[in-house]
Amino acid sequence: MADPLRFNGLPPIRVPAEQRVPSEVGFDTPAAQAPHEVGKPFLSYLQEQVGNVNKLQQEADTTVAAVATGQSNNLHEMMIALDKADVSFRMLTRVRNKVIDAYQEIMRMSV
């Protein structure tokens, strides 16, 4: 245990030396346990996610074509595939917008 922190008028607070995120939250991964280790570069992660979004879009197109041509009568799977593709594309668009905003902010700081 670390030394207690003291604030005026507040009881002492003890901060544990090592804090772990519970595994039921889903963050109990090696990266969360060892922050000094670097995972894959951001660019490769971003490329992988763009590939995943593209794959979901293609799967949605395939299911729509199958329903339109009468090869499949499963409308539920088609709607689920379309929703997955839509949500992933909207998320990718938001990430792109955040990256552009961060780039513009950095450019404003350097001027």
Sequence and secondary structure as in RCSB ss.txt:
>XXXX:A:sequence
MADPLRFNGLPPIRVPAEQRVPSEVGFDTPAAQAPHEVGKPFLSYLQEQVGNVNKLQQEADTTVAAVATGQSNNL
HEMMIALDKADVSFRMLTRVRNKVIDAYQEIMRMSV
>XXXX:A:secstr
    B  TTS  B   SS    GGGT  SHHHH TTS  S HHHHHHHHHHHHHHHHHHHHHHHHHHHTTS   H
HHHHHHHHHHHHHHHHHHHHHHHHHHHHHHHHHHH 
